[in-house]
Amino acid sequence: MKQEFKRKNSEIEKRIEKLEEEKMCLSLDVNVQKMEFEKVKKEKRKIEEDRDNLKKHYKKAQVTLKRVGLGRSPE
């Protein structure tokens, strides 16, 4: 019985070690995905800021064209 207990205990310890390794790998994967998510989030924010700036410049250009009279079609 003692040998059986030691054998089972050894098997359980090996399984625990394997599970701990898997947990560590999964934790690393989660950290990598979090970093990638933050990177994409920053890129999205930058793109939205650039888009908003382009909209502002476009509106200013339209106003300028109207003032100058270039935005009108000849009748």
C-alpha positions as CSV (number, residue, x, y, z in Angstrom):
1,M,0.0,0.0,0.0
2,K,2.8,2.3,0.8
3,Q,4.4,1.8,-2.6
4,E,1.0,2.3,-4.3
5,F,0.6,5.5,-2.4
6,K,4.1,6.7,-3.4
7,R,3.4,5.8,-7.0
8,K,0.1,7.7,-7.1
9,N,1.6,10.6,-5.3
10,S,4.4,10.8,-7.8
11,E,1.9,10.7,-10.7
12,I,-0.1,13.5,-9.1
13,E,3.0,15.6,-8.6
14,K,3.9,15.2,-12.2
15,R,0.4,16.2,-13.3
16,I,0.6,19.2,-11.0
17,E,3.9,20.3,-12.5
18,K,2.5,19.9,-16.0
19,L,-0.6,21.9,-15.1
20,E,1.6,24.7,-13.6
21,E,3.7,24.8,-16.8
22,E,0.5,25.1,-18.9
23,K,-0.8,27.8,-16.5
24,M,2.4,29.7,-17.0
25,C,2.2,29.4,-20.8
26,L,-1.4,30.5,-20.8
27,S,-0.6,33.4,-18.6
28,L,2.1,34.5,-21.0
29,D,-0.3,34.2,-23.9
30,V,-2.8,36.4,-22.1
31,N,-0.2,39.0,-21.4
32,V,0.9,39.0,-25.1
33,Q,-2.8,39.4,-26.2
34,K,-3.3,42.2,-23.7
35,M,-0.2,44.0,-25.1
36,E,-1.5,43.5,-28.7
37,F,-4.9,44.8,-27.7
38,E,-3.4,47.9,-26.2
39,K,-1.3,48.5,-29.3
40,V,-4.4,48.2,-31.6
41,K,-6.4,50.4,-29.3
42,K,-3.7,53.1,-29.5
43,E,-3.5,52.8,-33.2
44,K,-7.3,53.1,-33.5
45,R,-7.2,56.2,-31.3
46,K,-4.5,57.8,-33.5
47,I,-6.4,56.9,-36.7
48,E,-9.6,58.5,-35.3
49,E,-7.6,61.6,-34.3
50,D,-6.1,61.8,-37.8
51,R,-9.6,61.4,-39.3
52,D,-11.0,64.1,-37.2
53,N,-8.2,66.5,-38.1
54,L,-8.8,65.7,-41.8
55,K,-12.5,66.5,-41.4
56,K,-11.6,69.9,-39.8
57,H,-9.2,70.7,-42.6
58,Y,-11.7,69.7,-45.2
59,K,-14.4,71.9,-43.6
60,K,-11.9,74.9,-43.5
61,A,-11.0,74.3,-47.1
62,Q,-14.7,74.2,-48.1
63,V,-15.3,77.5,-46.3
64,T,-12.3,79.1,-47.9
65,L,-13.4,77.9,-51.4
66,K,-16.9,79.4,-50.8
67,R,-15.4,82.7,-49.8
68,V,-13.3,82.9,-52.8
69,G,-16.1,81.7,-55.1
70,L,-14.3,78.7,-56.5
71,G,-16.9,76.3,-55.0
72,R,-19.7,77.5,-57.3
73,S,-20.6,76.1,-60.6
74,P,-21.2,78.5,-63.5
75,E,-24.8,79.0,-64.4
